[in-house]
Amino acid sequence: MIQRKSIQVNGIVQGVGFRPFVYRLADHLKVAGFVNNNSDGVTIEIEGQQDALNRFIEILQTKSPPLAIISEITLCDIPTKNEKSFRIIATSKKSKATTHIAPDVSVCEDCLAELFDPQNRRYRYPFINCTNCGPRYTIVKSIPYDRPFTSMSVFTMCPECQKEYDDPLNRRFHAQPNACPKCGPKLTLLDKSGKALNTIDPIKQAVQLIREGKILALRGLGGFHLAVDAFNEDALQKLRERKGRQAKPFALMALNDDVVSKYCFISEAEKSHLNHYTRSIVILKKKPEKQVAQGVAPNNKYLGFMLPYTPLHYLLLQNNFELLVMTSANFTDEPIARTNDESLDRLGTIADYFLVHDREIEQRCDDSIIKIVKDQPFFIRRSRGFVPVAVKLKVKSKKSILAVGGELKNTIAISRGDDVFFSQHIGDLDNPAAYSFFENSIIHLQNILQIKPDVIVCDKHPEYLSTKWAKQQKLPVIEVQHHHAHLAAVMADNGVDTTTIGLILDGTGYGDDGSIWGGEVLIGDFKKYERFARLEPVALPGGTKAIEQPWRIAFSYLYKIYGDELSNLNIPIVQKLKPNDIILLKQIIDKAINAPLTSSCGRLFDAVSAILGICTEITFDAQAAIGLEMAVDENVDDYYTHVVENFKIKDGIIYTSQLIRSIIDDLQNRIAVPIIAAKFHNTIAILFTMAVQAASEKSGVKQVGLSGGVYQNNYFNLLIQEKLNSMDLRVLTHKNVPANDGGLALGQIAIANNKL
């Protein structure tokens, strides 16, 4: 019996080869009908024998293209039309959209084979792509995802490309960025004045310039990179000086994982994520016997590696370089450069030459960064390759919610139903360019998703620029406490909505009492929370200046513990203090002049780093804490026994004075810094575990969520998980968003949704 069915498929089903897959499936099963893209996703109508239709639906659900993510399929029976063929019909554009835009995808193996095939018409063409790879999110102006609505609209396809584009059996059928050397984007090599170099092969010339120690600004998928030879110490030093990046590690790009394995230990999980089509930067542990230039990652046990993800990257590396530094093209704290004019204007004092192209980038998008923890990805930055893929909510949002995140590592997010769509990494909003990017990202995300929010949710900090922006809009605003948002984020990230203990450890966050929180044991859910315990508060003499100069925080701890006797301590940090500094800091603390109190765990790590002489002033975020982690002797299991034995929570406070005293005693007894660093980590992990245990015993709650930037410390993260797991608690860690403030918007939406 002939039947006809209508099928609506929602999710990431545009720009991933879904329609050609449907066409081939219909052709194979001899069913009639049509398929088309629309602003809701993909609509299919099929007509034929019942068995064939059932088989069609089964294969559609189980064997869709690898890049497709189906979130919903709706089926209904409709009247037959007596059609005899299957066709793809023109895209329609509705007023209301629910489709999902695909993320950018690294170049596929088929395209790579063609790229290096001298007989192929796209031989060495740096913009080769197909329905299985290439740019997506970064070239989209609006939806549906079709060529007229992308930055490829200005390139008219030649007859050969058009034939591929129109052929349902071709790999490039409706590949929106489809192009070739005749009709597509082109490369140009410029000097810093913007003048084009007279060269037949810009890539070959660029390779030679890098070999000569020049800094190359390279336009990629989501913006510009700065590329230098990873073994040229002089070029690296020049890059650091010009970029204003004294010590923060640079990312590296290698041709394949065999090259990476020369320099780093790689597990199977790490290898898998290196080669994944998202091509994130993966943080890997260095091998001691094989070294890159010291200037790549000074005083660090880890290197950040990524594999090439554009044809241009492959053309630069193949047979030319073993490793290239590939760092975001910007000055410190600014967004990545996007347009050719912007790169020349902003990067003229950094780069020597510019390898540019004329395919416009609609949305700048930094590289994503992950670590592999217990064989699972742990996001440091969720950006290119992942956005705007939705994170799922357990409970559908009643209204569309715009979450504007925090001040640092900002991302924004918008909800629709049970989907939360994140922006790419935006950065620190105190930078004017980043704030402008923040505003533009809000507009763009609403535009490509065609969502108008009903309510805005923001951080409770009155001075956060994201909070001020939210309050300037003509929409209802819900304020959420920073660490409650962290707890909600890790709960939502795990599909949990029941009461959870939150061990929320970060650097800063505005507390309900007006002080700076960050070493928190919370008990709560999306509706409410209780502050069960927190680290012993100390003053931050000089406010934000203390964050930039951790020696000030160290002084605050020492002054609180030793009082005026601190001058008698036989440790380097005290000996280096000038008498005037001691007098000034005492006055600031005693009179509480610009010396806010903090219970921050991040600041405790900073203080210990400074006390041990590892880092007393920082040039990038978390430098002191990272230095402390790098100093740890991982073979040391010892901890400060008497500190643990005397542990107690009094008036909700986890006291750290005895821990600091023990560190000072070890220093004065000339115990090696790596041993002290290990004992500190081991002890503080035990103290937090005991605090969680106390919270569990009081509340009866048997699950704990870990969130906050401190968990980027790999040694501490693994240690605390191990200890909590031994207590028979369910441990929730982040899966889809960062533990740092880059994941804050998810928690904000979960809490706001509960209030609506």
N, C-alpha and C positions, 0 to 999 in steps of 0.2 A: 504493500500500500504506500502510495506517495504521500509524504508529509513535508511540511515546511516549518522551520524554526528560526526565531530571531535570537541572536546571541549578543549580549553587550559585555565586552571585556574591559575591565578597568585595571589600572596599575601602570607599570612601565612597559608600554606596548607600542610606543611610537619611537621610530628611529633605531629600532633594534632588529629589523628584519622580520617583523611579525606578519605583515600583510603578504609578503612573498611566501612565507611559511604556510599561511592559510591557503593561499592560491594553489601551491603545490599539493597540499593535503587534499583540497577539493578535487584537483585534477586526478590525483591518485585514486580517490574513492568514487570518482565519477558522480559527484553531486553538483547541482547547479546553485546559482545565487550570486552573492556579491560580498565584498568586504570594503570598508572605507574607514579612514581616520575621521574622528570628529573631536570636538572639545571635551567629550566625556571619556575618550579612549579609542576603542575600535568596535565598530558595529559589523556583525556578520549575519547574513541570512543564507540558510542552506535548504535545499530542496532535493529530495530523493527518497530511496527506500529507507525504512525505519532502521534496519541493521547498519546501513552505511552512515546514517546520521548519528546513531549511537557511537559508532566507531570514531567518527569525526570528533565528537565531543570528548571522548576518552583521550584521544591523541592530543587534542588541543590542550587539555589539562595536564598531561603528563610529559609531553615531549616538545614543549614550546622552545623557541630559540634561547640560547644560554644567557643572553643579556636581558631577556624579558622577565619581569616580575609581575605576576598576575595577582592582584589583590581581591578581585571580585569577578565572578561570572554570573550573569543573569540570563536565564533561558525562558522562552515562552513560545507556545505553539501559535502559528499564524496561518491564514489561508494560503493555499498553494497558488502559484502564478504560472504554472506550466512552462517554466524556463528550461532551457536546454543546455546552457553554458554557465560558467562561473567567471566573474569579472571583478576587476578592481575599479571602483568608481571614485570620482573626484572628491577631495576633502571638503567636508562641510564645517562651518564655524558657527556654533551656537552661542547664545548669550551667557549660558552658565557652564562652567568648566569643572570637570573633576579628573581630567587626565593627569598623568604623572610624567614629568620630563625626565629623560634618561640622563645619567651623569656622563661625563667625558670618559672615553674608553681608550686604552693603549692600543697601538697599531697591532693588528692580528698577524698570525703566521702566514696566511695566504698573501696579504699585502706585502709583507716583508720579502717573501719569495719573489714577488714581482718587482719589488724595489731594487733588488740586486741581480735581476735577470737582464743581461744586455739586449736580449731579443724582445723584451716587453716594452710597450710604448710608454710606460710610466717608469722606465729605468731611471733610478736616482731622482725621482720626482718627490720632493720633500713634503707634499701634501696628499699623498696617496691614502685612500681610505675606502671603506665599503660599509655595508649595513651592519657588519659585525665589529666595527672599530671607528675611531676618530672622534672629532669634537661633537659635543651635543649641547650641554648646558651653557657652555661659554660662548656659543654663537647664536643662541636663541634670543630673539627680540620679543616674540609673543607666541601663543599657541593657536592652532595645532602646530606640531613640529613638522613643518613642511618648508621647502626651500624659500618660498617668498617671505616667510616670517623669520628668516635667519640672515646672518651677515653674508651668506653666499648668494643672496638675491641679486647682487650686482654683477655676478659672473654668469654669462650666458653659456650654456653647455654647447660644445661643438657637436657635430652630427654623431661622432663615435660615442661620446659620453652620453648623449641623449638616447641613443639606441640602447645602451646598457641600462640607463635609468628607466626606460619604458618596458624592458623585457622582464616579465615576472620570474623567469627561470635564471636570471643573471644575479650574481652576488651583489651587484650594485643597483639592483632594482629599487628605486626610490631611496637611494642613499643620498641624503640631502646635501652633504658637502662634496658630492662626486665632482671630480675635475681631473684634468691632465695638463701637461706642459703647454698645450695649445690654447686652452680656454680658462685655466684656473689661476689661483694666486701664484705670485712669483716672489722670489727672494731678491733682496738688494743689500749690498754691504756698504755701510756709510762710515765716514770718519766722524769725529765728535762735533764737527761743525754742521753735519747733516749732508755733506757732499758725498755723492755716490762714487765709489771706487770703480775704475775702469777694469773690470775683470770678467772673463767669460764664465768662470766657475766661482761664485761667491763662497761656497762651502770650502773648496780647496784653499782659497785665500784666507778664510777665517781660521782654518786648521794651522796654516803657517804662522799666522799672527799669534795664536795661542802658544805655539812652540817657541816663539820669540819672547814669551813672557808677558804678552799683552793681556789686558782684561777685555773680554768680549761680552757685550750685552746682547742677549739672544732672545728673540721673540718666540714664545712657545704657545701652548694651548690657552693658559689662563693668565698670561702676563709674561714679563721678561725675567730671565735668569741672568746672573753674572757668572761667566765661565772662565776658569783658569786651570792651568795644568796643576794637578794635585801634588806633583813632586817638585814644583818650582817654589822654593821657600821665599825667594825675593818677590815673586808675583803675588804670593799669598800675603806677605807682609804689606805690600802696596795696596792690595784689596782691603785689608783690615784698616789701614790708615785712612784710605779714601772713604770707605763705607762707615767709618766711626764704629767699628765692631772689634773691640780690643781682644776679647777672649771667647766669645760665644762660638760654639762649634759650627763649622760649615758642613753642609750635606755633600755627599759624593755620588757620582753616577758611574756605574761600571757597565760593560757590555752585557754581561751575564752573571749568573750566580757562581760559576766556576772562578771567575776573577774575584768576586767578593770573598769567596771561601779562602783565598790566599791571605786575606787580611783580618778576617773575623771568623769566630765560631758560628756555625749556622745549623740550627735544628731543622728537622723536616717541616715543622710548622712555619718557621721563619723563611725557609726557602719557598714554601707555597705562597706566602704573602708577598715576598719579593716579586714573584712571577705573576701574581694576580693581575687581572686587567685594570685594577685601580692604580697599580704602580705607586704605592705609598713609599715614603721614606721609612725604612725599618731600622730601628735602633738596635745595633748588634755589638756584642762584646769583642773587643780587639784581641787578636793573637799577639802575644808579646814578641814573637820572633820576627814578625813582618811589620814594617812601619811605613806609614805615609809621612809626608812632611809634618813636622811638629805643629806648624801653623794651621793645620786643618782642624784639630780638636785638642787644644792645649790642656794638659793635665786631666785627661779624661780617659776612662777605661772603655768607652764606647765610641763607635762611629755610626753615623746615619747614612745608610746606603739606599739608593733607588736604582732601578734598571731603566733604560730608555723607554719612553712611552710615546714618542712621536717619531715619524720617519726621519725628521731632521736630526734628532738626537742620535739615531743609528748611523746616519751619514757622517756625523762629526766624529763618532767614536770608532767605527769599524776600520780596522787597520791603521788607526792613527794614535789613539790614546788608550792606555790601560784604565786610567781613572781621570775624571774631570771633577773639579769642584763645581757644583751647581747650586748657587745660593740665590735667594730672592733678590730681584733687582730693585733695591730701595735703600734709602738711608735708614738707620736703626729706628724702629718704631713706626715707620711710615708704611702705607699699603704698597703692594707690589705695583710696579709701573705697568700700564696696560696698552696705551696707544704709542705709535711711533713718535709723534710730536712730544708727548708727555715724557717718553724715555730720553729723548735728546735734551729736553728742558731740565729734567730732574737728575739725570744720570751723567750729564756732561762732565762733571768733575770726578766721576768714578770710572766709567768705562773709557777705553781707548778707541774702540770700534763698536759698531752696531750692526748685527745681522737681523734685518727686519723683513717683514712681508706685508702684503696688502689684504689679507683676510682679517677683517676687524674682529676684535674680542669684545663681545657685548658685556660680559661680566668677568672682571678679574677674579682669579681663583688660585690661591696658594696651594702648594703641595700638601697632601695629608701626611701626618706623622703618626706612626704606631710603634709600640713595643709588643712583643709577644710574651705574655705572662700565663704560665700554665697552659701553653699551646693555644691560647686564645688571644685575639687582637685586643690591645689596650690603647685607646686613642689618646694621643697627646694633642693632635689637631685633626679635626674632621673637616675636610675641604674637598679638593679636586678628587674626582673619582667616586665620591660618595654623595655629594649634594647635587640635586635636591631630593635624593631618595628619602622617603618618609620613614620616620620611626613610629611604631604603632603604640597607641594608648589602649589600655585594657577596657576603659569605659569611654565611649564616644563623647566628644565634646558637644555640649548642648548648643553652644554658640561658637562662632569663629573667634579664636583668641590670638592676639598678637603679643608675643613675649619678647621683650627687648633686652633680656640678659643683664649682664653686669657692666662694669667699667673696664675690666681687663680681659684680654682674650675673648673679646665680645663675639657672640653670634646671636642672631635673632631667629625666631621661629614663628610659624603660623599654623594653627590647627584647623582641620576640616574633618568632621566626623571622628574616626579613630586614627587619623593620620596627623602627624606633626612634621611639617616641612621645615628643615633648617636652611639657613643661609650658609655660605662658605665662611671661613675664618675672616673676621673683620679686623680684630686687633684691639689695641688700647685706645680708648676714646678720648683721652686727653690730648692726643695728637690731632690737629685740625683736619688733616687729610683723611685720617681714619674716621673722624666724626662725619665728614662729608660722605665717605664710603658707607657708613652706617645708615645715613638718611637715604642714600640712593638704593641701598640693598633692600630696605623696607618697601620702597616703591616698586622695585623690579620684581621682588618675590610676589607681591600682591598682583602685579601685572601678569606674570607668566602663569600664575595659578588661578588668576581671575577670582580672587577672594577679597572681600571687603570685611575686615574684622569688626566684630560687635563690641569688643572690650580689649583693653590693653592691660598687661600685667608687667610689673617692673620690680626692681629691687627697692628695699625700704630705705636705702641710704639717700638722704635728702640732697647730697651734693653730686651723686652720680649723674653724668650727662645723659645717660639713657633714661634715668628717672625724670629728670627735668624735661626731656623731650616728651615723654609719655604724658606728663601733666599739662603740656602745652596743646595737646590734641583735643578735639571735641568729641571724645569718647569716654565712657566710664573707665576708671583706672583702679586696679587692684594692686596693692603693695604686698610684697612677700619678703619675709626675713631671709637673708642671704643663706644661712646654714640650713634653715628649713627647706629652702629650694634645693640645696644639695641632697638632703635626705630624700625629698620627693623625686629628684632626678634619678637616683640609683634605684629607688623602688619602681618607678615607671619604666626604667630601662630593663627591669627584670619581670615586668608584668605583675607586680605585687601591689596590693592596695590595703593589706592588713597592717596592724601596728608593728613597727620595726624600730629596733635600736639603731641609731645613727652614730657612727664614729666618724665625725666630720672634722677633718684636719686640713687646714689651709693657712694662707698667710694673712688674710684680712677679710672682714665682713662686718657690716654695721649691726650691732646687737640691740636687743630690745631695751637695754639699760643705757644706751648711748655710747658704750665702750666698744672696743674692737674685739670681736670674737675670732675664734679659729682653732681652738683645741677643745672640741665639744663632744660630749656624750649626750645625745638627745634620745628621747622616746616619743615616737609620734607616728602620724599618718598624714594623708593629704589634707585633713581637716584641721588638726592641731598638733602641738608638740610641747613636751616638757624638757626643760634644760636640767638633766639629771646631774651632770658634773662637767667641770671644765678645768683647764690648766690654771695653775696659780697665776693671777694677773701681775704684770709688771708694767712699769712706765716706759713709754717710747720717747726718750728725750730728744726733742727736735721734730717730733711727728714723722712726716715722710722722709726727712733727712736721716732718721735712724734706720729706715729701710735701706737707704742707699749706702749707709755707713754702719754696718753691723757691729763695729766696735762700740758704738753708742749703746746698743741693746745689751752687749756683753757687760758694759759698765753698769747698766741698770740692774742686771741680775746680781752682779758682785756687790754693788752698793746696798741692795736690799738685804743681802745675806751677811756681809761683813761690816757694813757701815763705814765709819772713818778708818777702820783697820785695813781696808782694802789696799791702801798704799803700801802696806807691809808685805803684800803677797809677792813671792818670788817667782813671778811668771811673766813671760815676754810682753803680753798685752798691757799689763799694768806698768811695766818698766818703760814702755814706749809712750805712755800718756804724759802730756805736758802738764805742769802744775796748774796752768790757767784753764786747761780743759777740764781737769778734775773739779776745780772750784765752780766753773760755769755749769757743768752737768749736775753737780750736787744742787745748785740753786734752782735749776730748771725742774729737777725732780721734786725737791722739797716744797717749792712754791707751786708745783703743778702748772707751770707755764709752758704751753705747747708740749705737754708730756702726757698724751692720752694713755689710758690703761689698756692693756691687751692680754687676752688669754690665748694668743695665737701659737699654734704648734710650729708653724713656719718660722716665726720669729725666735722660738726656742732653738730650732736648728741653726738659724743664723748666728745666734749668740754663742752657741757651742763652737761653731766653725771659727768665729773670731777669737774666742778664748784659746782655742788650740793653735791659733796663728795661721790657719788655713786661708781665710779670706776676711779681711777687715773692711774692705770697701768693694762694692760691686759695680760692674759695668753692664750687666744684663740681669734680667729677672731670675731669681732663685740661684744666683751664682754661688753664694756662700753655702747654701744647703747642698747644692750639687757637689761642691768641693768637699764637703763633709762626707757625703756618700762615697765619693771617689777615694777618700783616704782610708776607708774601712778595710781592715784585714779580715777577709771573709772566712779565714780558718779559725778565728777566735769565737768561741761560744760563751766565753765568760761574761758575767754581768755584775752589777754592784749589788751583792747579796743583801747587805744590811738595808739598802734602800728598798728593796722588794719586801724584805721581812717586816719593815716598819710601815709598809703602805697602808694608808687609810684615806677615805674621803671624808673630810670634815667640812660641814656647811657647803657641800657641793663642790669642794675644791680638791683637785689633785695636786699636791704640793711637790715642787721640783727643787726646793732649796737644798735638800740633802743630796740630791743627784748632782747638782752643780758643785757642792762641797767635795764630793767624791772625785769629780773630774779634776778639781784644783789640787787635791791631795796627790792624785796620780801624776799630774804635771810636775808638781814640786818634787816628787820622787823619781822624776825623769823616766817615767813609763813612756814607751814609744807612742806617738800620736795615732798611728793606725790601730793600735790596741785599744786606746782610749775611745777612739771613734766607734769601734765595734762594740765596746762595752756600753757606750751611750745608747746606740741603736737597740741593742739587745735589752737593755733595762727599760727604756721608754716603751718598747713594744710590750713588755711584760706588764708595766703599769697600766697601759691602756686596756690590755686584755683583762686585767683584774677589775678595772672600772666597768667594762662591758659586762663582766660576770656579775658584778654587784647590781647593775641595772637590770639584768635578766632575772636575778633572784627576786628583786623587788617587784618587777612588773609581770613576771611569768612569760615574757616575750622570748622566743627562741630563734629569732633571726636578726642579723645585724647587717646594716648597709655601710659600705666604705666609700666615702666620696670626699673630694677636696684635692688640691694640688700636691699635697705631701705624698700622696700615693704614686706620684711619678717617680719617687725614690724606689727603685726596683728592689733593693736589698730590704728596705723596711716593709714594702708592700707584701713581698713573699713571706717575710717573717711574721707579720701580724696575721696574715691569712692562715698560716700554719698553726699558730697558737690558738686562734679562734676556732678553727676546725677541730682541734683537739678537745675543745670544750663541748662538742656535740651541738654547735650552733650552725644554723644555715647562714652562710656568708654570701652576701650579695655584693658583686662588684660590677663595674660598668662594662657594658657590652657594645653599645651602639653610639654612645656620645662620650666625650672626655670626662674624666673625674674632675678636671679643673673647671674654671668658670666658663669654658666653651660648652659645657653641658647644662649650664644653669637654666637656660630657657625651657628645657624639657620639664624640670621640676616646677618652674613658675606656671607653666600651662596646666600641669597635673593639679596643682593647688587651686588655681583659678577655676578650673573646670569643676572642682568639688564645691566651690562657693556659689556657682551659678545655678 
